[in-house]
């Protein structure tokens, strides 16, 4: 059965997804793009009790992050601005303009991108971005607004999306600038290419998602600027990560032993990065890697109900980042893969029905036993889900027919 998606013949799924998108859009805008984040624990005044000890910093951060109860108000943590949150909202507004043609989305996208231009990382001549709080991990301490590759590259994609829609030259200049910064990052060399550093003080972790998303923004920028140097670096970065794909189609998070896990949303980043690289560079040698990777992704990280799993080997915690990235990546591949588009709808419906609050925001996590962490994050759960739902609606509109997708289960 097929039917048109214009007029009154909208897919029932699309109506529900559209309503959900507008609820979260309103929630974010009503709060002026500020919110909590999973890793914002070190912005607490209690931080002084860690005495600058990295282990103590990590314990405080993880206490705030992992608690099913929102400890932030008790710990004096306020909702903060988010560079990556603004980036995702701008990117989502671009997709909504593609879908609707409404000029309000162009104005909203430009407002977010202007804010990002005004709030780049200090101390760097290029456009780069980082977190609005200190962050402690096994890799060390990252200072507030210290630029990191993955966020800078994802935000760069929003600027390129705007340039391709509206031919806004200053947005291409921003992308060109951040690519110049990417070229200054340390590189871990191997027999097959090299891996871009996660940041300027990279510890050699050889992280695939930042490497592949970084390569993608280099290739997409080079498509418009003709910068051969960007394309050469992108090619070597992709050569490294594609050579590290596991026989089943997966990627480890990173090549160091402490990074040997396989999860949902970082795999999604890898696939989106590789797809963008191939499309923008014309380099078809990794199409087999891409096919194997998306096949692994579809069969591994989503249950029959549409519920997203966190790891390849277990579901919990059911995380909003996995839900959002799952919808986004599957919808991204939906331009040529109807199975992926169908699965994206199932994941979206499960997420809307099980993780969206009556107030419009999406919950952070679900744990075994029905325990929910309902803390309203900004980038993690709102901005990324907004962009994902916008991509999904646009892909459904492009498809122009009702897909035979079974209903998502609660």
Secondary structure in CASP SS format (residue, H / E / C, confidence):
PFRMAT SS
TARGET T0000
AUTHOR 0000-0000-0000
METHOD secondary structure of the structure
MODEL  1
X C 1.00
X C 1.00
X C 1.00
X C 1.00
X C 1.00
X C 1.00
X C 1.00
X C 1.00
X C 1.00
X C 1.00
X C 1.00
X H 1.00
X H 1.00
X H 1.00
X H 1.00
X H 1.00
X H 1.00
X H 1.00
X H 1.00
X H 1.00
X H 1.00
X H 1.00
X H 1.00
X H 1.00
X H 1.00
X H 1.00
X H 1.00
X H 1.00
X H 1.00
X H 1.00
X C 1.00
X C 1.00
X C 1.00
X C 1.00
X E 1.00
X E 1.00
X C 1.00
X C 1.00
X C 1.00
X C 1.00
X H 1.00
X H 1.00
X H 1.00
X C 1.00
X H 1.00
X H 1.00
X H 1.00
X H 1.00
X H 1.00
X H 1.00
X C 1.00
X C 1.00
X C 1.00
X H 1.00
X H 1.00
X H 1.00
X H 1.00
X H 1.00
X H 1.00
X H 1.00
X H 1.00
X H 1.00
X H 1.00
X H 1.00
X H 1.00
X H 1.00
X C 1.00
X C 1.00
X C 1.00
X C 1.00
X C 1.00
X H 1.00
X H 1.00
X H 1.00
X H 1.00
X C 1.00
X C 1.00
X C 1.00
X C 1.00
X E 1.00
X C 1.00
X C 1.00
X H 1.00
X H 1.00
X H 1.00
X H 1.00
X H 1.00
X H 1.00
X H 1.00
X H 1.00
X H 1.00
X H 1.00
X H 1.00
X H 1.00
X H 1.00
X H 1.00
X H 1.00
X H 1.00
X H 1.00
X H 1.00
X C 1.00
X C 1.00
X H 1.00
X H 1.00
X H 1.00
X H 1.00
X H 1.00
X H 1.00
X H 1.00
X H 1.00
X H 1.00
X H 1.00
X H 1.00
X H 1.00
X H 1.00
X H 1.00
X H 1.00
X H 1.00
X C 1.00
X C 1.00
X C 1.00
X C 1.00
X C 1.00
X C 1.00
X C 1.00
X C 1.00
X C 1.00
X C 1.00
X C 1.00
X C 1.00
X C 1.00
X C 1.00
X C 1.00
X C 1.00
X E 1.00
X E 1.00
X E 1.00
X C 1.00
X C 1.00
X E 1.00
X E 1.00
X E 1.00
X C 1.00
X C 1.00
X C 1.00
X C 1.00
X C 1.00
X C 1.00
X H 1.00
X H 1.00
X H 1.00
X H 1.00
X H 1.00
X H 1.00
X H 1.00
X H 1.00
X H 1.00
X H 1.00
X H 1.00
X H 1.00
X H 1.00
X H 1.00
X H 1.00
X H 1.00
X H 1.00
X H 1.00
X C 1.00
X C 1.00
X H 1.00
X H 1.00
X H 1.00
X H 1.00
X H 1.00
X H 1.00
X H 1.00
X H 1.00
X H 1.00
X H 1.00
X H 1.00
X H 1.00
X H 1.00
X H 1.00
X H 1.00
X C 1.00
X C 1.00
X C 1.00
X E 1.00
X E 1.00
X E 1.00
X C 1.00
X C 1.00
X C 1.00
X C 1.00
X E 1.00
X E 1.00
X E 1.00
X C 1.00
X C 1.00
X C 1.00
X C 1.00
X C 1.00
X C 1.00
X C 1.00
X C 1.00
X C 1.00
X C 1.00
X E 1.00
X H 1.00
X H 1.00
X H 1.00
X H 1.00
X H 1.00
X H 1.00
X H 1.00
X H 1.00
X H 1.00
X H 1.00
X H 1.00
X H 1.00
X H 1.00
X H 1.00
X H 1.00
X H 1.00
X H 1.00
X H 1.00
X C 1.00
X C 1.00
X H 1.00
X H 1.00
X H 1.00
X H 1.00
X H 1.00
X H 1.00
X H 1.00
X H 1.00
X H 1.00
X H 1.00
X H 1.00
X H 1.00
X H 1.00
X H 1.00
X H 1.00
X H 1.00
X C 1.00
X C 1.00
X C 1.00
X C 1.00
X C 1.00
X C 1.00
X C 1.00
X C 1.00
X C 1.00
X C 1.00
X E 1.00
X C 1.00
X C 1.00
X H 1.00
X H 1.00
X H 1.00
X C 1.00
X C 1.00
X C 1.00
X E 1.00
X H 1.00
X H 1.00
X H 1.00
X H 1.00
X H 1.00
X H 1.00
X H 1.00
X H 1.00
X H 1.00
X H 1.00
X H 1.00
X H 1.00
X H 1.00
X H 1.00
X H 1.00
X H 1.00
X H 1.00
X H 1.00
X C 1.00
X C 1.00
X H 1.00
X H 1.00
X H 1.00
X H 1.00
X H 1.00
X H 1.00
X H 1.00
X H 1.00
X H 1.00
X H 1.00
X H 1.00
X H 1.00
X H 1.00
X H 1.00
X H 1.00
X H 1.00
X H 1.00
X C 1.00
X E 1.00
X C 1.00
X C 1.00
X C 1.00
X C 1.00
X C 1.00
X E 1.00
X C 1.00
X C 1.00
X E 1.00
X C 1.00
X C 1.00
X C 1.00
X C 1.00
X C 1.00
X C 1.00
X E 1.00
X E 1.00
X H 1.00
X H 1.00
X H 1.00
X H 1.00
X H 1.00
X H 1.00
X H 1.00
X H 1.00
X H 1.00
X H 1.00
X H 1.00
X H 1.00
X H 1.00
X H 1.00
X C 1.00
X C 1.00
X C 1.00
X C 1.00
X H 1.00
X H 1.00
X H 1.00
X H 1.00
X H 1.00
X H 1.00
X H 1.00
X H 1.00
X H 1.00
X H 1.00
X H 1.00
X H 1.00
X H 1.00
X H 1.00
X H 1.00
X H 1.00
X H 1.00
X H 1.00
X E 1.00
X C 1.00
X C 1.00
X C 1.00
X C 1.00
X C 1.00
X E 1.00
X C 1.00
X C 1.00
X E 1.00
X E 1.00
X C 1.00
X H 1.00
X H 1.00
X H 1.00
X C 1.00
X E 1.00
X E 1.00
X C 1.00
X C 1.00
X C 1.00
X E 1.00
X C 1.00
X H 1.00
X H 1.00
X H 1.00
X H 1.00
X H 1.00
X H 1.00
X H 1.00
X H 1.00
X H 1.00
X H 1.00
X H 1.00
X H 1.00
X H 1.00
X H 1.00
X H 1.00
X H 1.00
X H 1.00
X H 1.00
X H 1.00
X H 1.00
X H 1.00
X C 1.00
X C 1.00
X C 1.00
X C 1.00
X C 1.00
X C 1.00
X C 1.00
X C 1.00
X C 1.00
X C 1.00
X C 1.00
END
